[in-house]
């Protein structure tokens, strides 16, 4: 029996289509748009489902969070899975749907299905200027496979396989989010396999000496990107790739360290051309949109953990290397020649040395840009315990080698909750951490980022100011993958570099073992300093 409902859109995951379509079926009629909605009177967190089929799915792809719907003559499906959620289906020419948005409305019925005549605000936006103004998709979930799109998004993390260099082109993928993810905790945005994952592909040509890798942007979580004329390529069930074309353009808007208010029109919003160079134009509406998205991500990450799977360096070592985990650390020293990062998160009394040597191209890119003071999220940290080395035999202590793939390193902002908590711990332990002036407070374009081509070490200076206090971070296990183009991953060739050695006690109680780890964490560093004093 047909039913009528009023509801508010919470989110949808974009168009879906079965992999296997019968020869006698019209592919357009197999399309489905699953919209998760909130019905009047339903409790917080409870969502019901509205399924739009065929032409209905295509016409209403541009709806998004906050839109209100009046659906007449829909079919309510039986809850066969006993999920407790209601499910409504719209197909054929009988139903009528009215969309309400920002004080305006549109009524879609049989005539609309026949003529495909929609109001401008419900149509897919053109990538060309209309009356001198560019138009954009309001949400990432409204992107459609096989079409060009203009869009706005927030950088979430670097994606596998990391920066690469092939046929004269340097390439890099960034995972993107936007407020359409707002219905879920930040810790779900990468790990939840039921959520779509959007990847922006950037490819540029740079100096041959660095394989062009210096021109790839070194962006931070929370930076906003504006993309023009990208090609959308879907890979069911969850991957959507935003591919750069020859006439595409990309502009980054670095998220500042200070607290933002989206309604403050006087806030200065910096921009950096990534693709397109001098042809990019920025108008006041662009700066307002960038500020709005920066304020949104800042508000979320200043109160939530970036991942439910973060652990501390101390717990990582005490885990015995039995599984891989994620840590969030501050860079204290960069050893480019050895492909080592000296880092700390405040959970140990001494810094740790992490080897970042593979994939080769991704490691080269990282060491072109990373600086003391940067905060980094290191995913899937590997801890390998081996037999005692000659220098450690007197202590009967095995060596813990800390490694991370350069493709799984992402820069984090100073203002996020996880960084604030670790900053406080570092200061409580009396760490010598870089001053804010040394750690670039705003993201800079890779091509203009200075680097030391001689491969000499870069060290930190003491910090005396106290960091703001924040809530403690959540704890958990290893995070979910973010690779979007798995078949594009390159074979990682072994790179001969010095091992990152951190001493860790075996078969001992955690406190004693951790103390030994901290005492020997930077033995090579101490040896160098002693030798310099003797000279």
Secondary structure, DSSP 4 states (H G I P E B T S, - for coil): -EEEEEEEEEEEEEEE--SS--TTS-GGGG-EEEEEEEETTPPTT--EEEEEETHHHHHTTT--TT-EEEEEEEEEEP-TT--S--EEEE-TTT-EEEEEETTEEEEE-HHHHHH----GGGSPPPSS-BTTB----SSGGG--TTSEEEEEEEEEEE-TT-SEEETTEEEEEEEEE-GGGTTS-TTHHHH-TTS-EEEEEEEE---GGGTTGGGS---BTT-EEEEEEEEEEEETTTEEEEE--TT-EEEEEPPPSS---TT-TT-----EEEESGGG----HHHHHHHHHHHHHHHHHHTTS-S-TTB--HHHHHHTTTSS-EEEEEEEEEEETTTTEEEEE-SSSSS-EEEE---SHHHHHHHHHH--TT-EEEEEEEEEEEEPPPGGGGGGT-PEEEEE--GGGEEEE-TTSHHHHHHHHHHHHTT-----TTTS-SS---GGG----TT---EE-----SPPPP-PPPP--SPPPP--S-GGGPPP---------EEE--SSS-HHHHHHHHHHHTTHHHHHHHHHHHH-
